[in-house]
Amino acid sequence: MAFLTEPIWVRTPATSANLGPGFDALGLALAHYDEVMARVTPGGVSVEVTGEGAGDLPTDESHLVVRSMKAVFDELGEHPAGLELRCHNRIPQARGLGSSSAAIVAGILAARALVVDGVVRMSDEAVLRLASRLEGHPDNVAPCLLGGFTIAWTQSDGARAVRDNPAPAVRPVVFVPTERGLTEVARAALPDVVPHRDAAFNAGRSALLVYALTKAPELLFPATEDRLHQPYRASGAPASADLVARLRADGVAAVVSGAGPTVLALVTDGWTSPDVPGWEVWPLEIDTRGATVTIGTRSGTLEHAERDPVAAGWAG
């Protein structure tokens, strides 16, 4: 068994999935990051968590980053004697900003980098497939890995994704509440069957959203209309539904971020956010790099982490 002796540092961006009509398919990477340091040790598993989730998240082998790392070690047939992890979380937990996807991606990339020939033996396409399998769907892990705006889908052999760069004028603003949400609860609110007219409506809006995000931001408002999931989830997250309705009444392209309860507004240069009591308002940049990896001893944070550029698309 051959492992690097140096620590691995991984930075993973927050993400917003669905973007309105693109349920389980469209995603956007946001410039707000979790950071993980991982190294191989002579034995045992040690996990330190600071920032979001400190005191709540497990600090043993059940931690999601550790479980994701072990999935890679299983696939590669390499198992280190022990692991040390330091996780500094900035992405809010259970708010619809991809915290679990960030942890999964960090674990997979850290484990792959720790194995001496891991990058050769586990392709970027395999990373996406494993991350999607662990998360259950690819809509958040794709932008976390690739950065930018992504379109993800699943076929017989696993997840695939392609990316594009949003138009320079597009600015994401997230409205983060104090309360948490659960993806399982939000998914349980969805019906097994939807009217054909609603499915056709969302297909058209999803196609329009790709064009609006990348070429015509002035079309973002109609492009973010949705009939497939947000109306069914509204009763379970009334504050989020109300804020989306209020913003859209003012002509803002607002949607629920992922399964919520965070609300995402896609605005253009010059927009001023209203003061919304009970919500933190974060104007963010779009992350265009995706997850980054640094190998070796370093101090401070991963603000300038570097890694080889990822491919423009992981469609295989």
C-alpha positions in Angstrom: 0.0 0.0 0.0 1.4 3.4 -1.0 0.1 6.6 0.5 1.4 10.2 0.5 2.9 11.3 3.7 2.0 14.9 3.1 -1.4 16.3 4.1 -4.0 17.0 1.5 -6.0 20.2 1.5 -9.4 20.4 -0.3 -11.6 23.4 -0.8 -15.2 22.8 -1.9 -17.7 25.4 -2.9 -21.3 25.8 -1.8 -23.9 25.0 -4.5 -27.5 25.7 -5.4 -29.4 23.0 -7.2 -32.6 23.0 -9.3 -32.5 26.8 -9.9 -36.3 26.7 -10.2 -37.4 24.5 -13.1 -34.2 22.3 -13.5 -35.2 19.7 -10.8 -32.4 17.3 -10.1 -30.5 18.5 -13.2 -29.3 22.1 -13.0 -26.8 23.5 -10.5 -24.6 26.5 -9.7 -21.4 26.7 -7.8 -21.1 29.6 -5.3 -18.0 31.3 -3.9 -18.5 30.2 -0.3 -16.3 27.4 0.8 -15.6 24.5 3.2 -12.0 23.4 3.8 -10.7 20.0 4.7 -7.2 18.8 5.6 -6.6 15.1 5.5 -3.5 13.0 6.2 -2.7 9.4 6.8 -1.6 8.4 10.3 -0.3 5.2 11.9 -3.7 4.3 13.3 -7.2 5.4 14.4 -9.4 8.1 13.0 -9.3 11.7 14.3 -11.7 14.4 13.2 -11.8 18.0 14.2 -14.7 20.2 13.1 -14.8 24.0 13.4 -17.2 26.5 12.0 -20.7 25.4 10.9 -21.7 22.1 12.5 -19.1 22.2 15.2 -20.4 20.4 18.2 -23.2 18.7 16.1 -21.4 16.8 13.5 -19.7 13.5 14.4 -16.0 13.4 15.0 -15.4 9.7 14.3 -15.7 7.3 11.4 -19.3 8.2 10.8 -18.4 11.7 9.6 -19.5 12.1 6.0 -16.0 13.1 4.8 -14.5 9.9 6.4 -17.2 7.7 4.9 -16.6 9.2 1.5 -12.9 8.7 1.8 -13.5 5.0 2.7 -15.6 4.5 -0.4 -12.6 5.6 -2.5 -10.2 3.4 -0.5 -12.6 0.5 -1.1 -12.7 1.1 -4.8 -9.0 1.4 -5.1 -8.3 -1.5 -2.7 -6.0 0.6 -0.5 -6.7 1.2 3.1 -4.6 3.4 5.3 -3.9 2.5 8.9 -5.4 5.7 10.2 -6.6 9.2 9.2 -6.5 12.7 10.6 -9.0 15.2 9.4 -9.5 18.9 10.1 -12.7 20.3 8.7 -13.5 24.0 8.7 -17.1 24.5 7.5 -18.5 27.8 6.2 -21.4 26.3 4.3 -24.5 26.2 6.5 -25.7 22.8 7.3 -29.1 21.6 6.0 -30.0 24.9 4.4 -30.1 23.9 0.7 -26.6 25.1 -0.1 -24.9 21.7 -0.8 -23.1 21.1 2.5 -23.4 17.3 2.2 -22.2 17.4 -1.4 -19.2 19.6 -0.3 -18.3 17.0 2.3 -18.6 14.1 -0.1 -16.6 15.7 -2.8 -13.9 16.7 -0.3 -13.6 13.2 1.0 -13.4 11.6 -2.4 -10.8 14.1 -3.7 -8.7 13.9 -0.5 -8.7 10.1 -0.6 -7.9 9.9 -4.3 -5.0 12.3 -3.8 -3.6 10.4 -0.7 -3.2 7.2 -2.8 0.1 7.6 -4.7 -1.4 6.7 -8.1 -5.0 7.5 -7.2 -5.5 10.2 -9.8 -4.4 7.7 -12.5 -6.5 4.9 -11.2 -9.7 6.9 -10.5 -10.7 9.3 -13.3 -12.6 12.5 -12.9 -15.6 10.7 -14.5 -15.4 8.0 -11.8 -15.2 10.7 -9.1 -18.5 12.2 -10.4 -20.2 8.8 -10.5 -19.1 7.9 -7.0 -20.1 11.3 -5.6 -23.5 11.1 -7.2 -24.0 7.6 -5.9 -23.1 8.7 -2.3 -25.3 11.8 -2.5 -28.2 10.1 -4.3 -28.3 12.6 -7.2 -25.8 14.6 -9.2 -27.3 18.1 -9.2 -25.2 19.4 -6.3 -22.0 17.3 -6.6 -21.6 18.3 -10.3 -21.2 22.1 -9.7 -19.2 21.4 -6.6 -16.7 19.4 -8.7 -16.8 21.4 -11.9 -17.6 25.0 -10.8 -19.8 27.3 -12.9 -23.3 26.3 -14.1 -23.8 22.6 -14.6 -26.3 20.3 -16.3 -26.2 16.8 -14.8 -28.0 13.6 -15.8 -27.9 9.9 -14.9 -27.6 7.1 -17.4 -27.2 3.3 -17.1 -23.5 3.5 -16.0 -23.9 6.5 -13.6 -23.9 10.2 -13.5 -22.7 12.6 -16.2 -22.4 16.4 -16.3 -21.3 19.3 -18.5 -20.6 22.8 -17.4 -20.8 26.3 -18.8 -19.9 29.8 -17.5 -22.9 32.0 -16.6 -23.1 35.5 -18.2 -20.8 37.9 -16.4 -23.7 40.1 -15.4 -25.4 37.4 -13.3 -25.1 37.8 -9.6 -26.4 35.2 -7.1 -27.8 36.4 -3.8 -28.7 33.9 -1.1 -31.2 34.5 1.7 -30.2 32.1 4.6 -32.7 31.5 7.5 -31.7 30.3 10.9 -33.9 27.2 10.7 -32.7 24.0 9.0 -34.4 21.9 6.4 -34.2 18.2 5.5 -33.9 17.0 2.0 -35.7 13.8 2.8 -38.7 15.7 4.1 -38.8 18.0 1.1 -38.6 15.0 -1.3 -41.4 13.2 0.6 -43.7 16.1 -0.3 -43.4 15.5 -4.0 -46.1 13.5 -5.8 -45.3 10.4 -7.8 -47.2 11.8 -10.8 -47.5 15.3 -12.1 -49.8 16.7 -14.9 -48.4 16.5 -18.4 -48.8 20.2 -18.9 -46.7 21.0 -15.9 -43.9 18.6 -17.1 -44.0 20.3 -20.5 -44.0 23.7 -18.8 -40.8 22.9 -16.8 -39.1 21.3 -19.8 -39.5 24.6 -21.7 -38.4 26.7 -18.7 -35.4 24.6 -18.1 -34.2 25.0 -21.7 -34.8 28.7 -21.4 -32.9 28.9 -18.2 -29.8 27.5 -19.8 -30.0 30.3 -22.4 -30.9 33.0 -19.9 -28.0 32.1 -17.5 -25.4 32.0 -20.1 -26.4 34.5 -22.8 -29.5 36.5 -21.9 -29.9 37.4 -18.1 -32.9 39.6 -19.0 -34.8 36.4 -19.4 -34.0 35.0 -15.9 -37.4 35.9 -14.5 -39.5 33.8 -16.8 -36.8 31.1 -17.1 -36.9 30.4 -13.3 -40.7 29.6 -13.1 -41.4 26.2 -11.8 -44.4 23.9 -11.4 -42.6 20.6 -10.7 -41.4 20.8 -7.1 -41.6 24.2 -5.3 -45.5 24.4 -5.2 -45.6 21.0 -3.6 -43.0 21.9 -1.0 -44.4 25.3 -0.1 -46.6 24.1 2.9 -43.5 22.5 4.5 -41.4 25.7 4.2 -43.9 28.6 4.3 -41.3 31.2 5.1 -39.3 30.3 2.0 -42.3 30.1 -0.2 -43.4 33.6 1.1 -40.0 35.1 0.5 -39.8 33.7 -3.1 -43.3 35.1 -3.8 -42.4 38.5 -2.4 -39.2 38.7 -4.4 -40.9 37.5 -7.6 -43.7 40.1 -7.1 -40.9 42.7 -7.4 -39.6 41.1 -10.6 -36.7 39.2 -9.1 -35.8 35.8 -10.4 -36.0 34.1 -7.0 -36.2 30.3 -6.3 -35.8 27.9 -3.4 -32.2 26.8 -3.3 -32.1 23.0 -3.6 -34.5 21.5 -1.1 -34.4 24.8 0.9 -35.0 26.6 3.1 -32.5 29.0 1.7 -33.8 31.2 -1.1 -31.6 32.1 -4.2 -32.1 35.2 -6.2 -30.4 35.5 -9.6 -30.0 39.2 -10.2 -27.8 41.4 -12.4 -25.4 44.2 -11.7 -26.7 47.1 -9.7 -29.5 45.2 -7.9 -29.9 46.2 -4.2 -31.2 43.6 -1.8 -34.0 44.6 0.5 -33.6 44.1 4.2 -35.4 40.9 5.1 -35.8 40.4 8.9 -35.0 36.9 10.0 -32.8 36.1 7.0 -29.0 36.6 6.4 -28.5 38.1 3.0 -25.3 37.1 1.2 -24.4 38.5 -2.2 -22.0 35.9 -3.6 -19.8 35.5 -6.7 -20.2 32.4 -8.9 -17.4 29.9 -8.4 -15.9 29.0 -11.7 -13.2 26.5 -10.6 -15.0 23.9 -8.6 -13.2 21.9 -5.9 -9.5 22.5 -5.5 -6.8 20.3 -4.0 -3.4 21.2 -2.6 -0.7 18.7 -1.6 1.8 19.4 1.1 2.3 21.2 4.5 0.9 24.7 4.6 -0.4 27.1 7.1 -3.6 29.2 7.1 -6.6 28.5 5.0 -7.1 27.4 1.4 -7.9 30.7 -0.1 -5.3 30.2 -2.8 -5.4 26.5 -3.3 -4.4 25.2 -6.7 -5.0 22.1 -8.7 -5.0 21.0 -12.2 -8.0 22.4 -14.2 -10.8 20.0 -14.4 -12.3 19.1 -17.8 -15.0 21.4 -19.3 -17.4 18.5 -19.1 -17.5 15.1 -17.4 -19.9 13.5 -19.9 -17.5 10.6 -20.6 
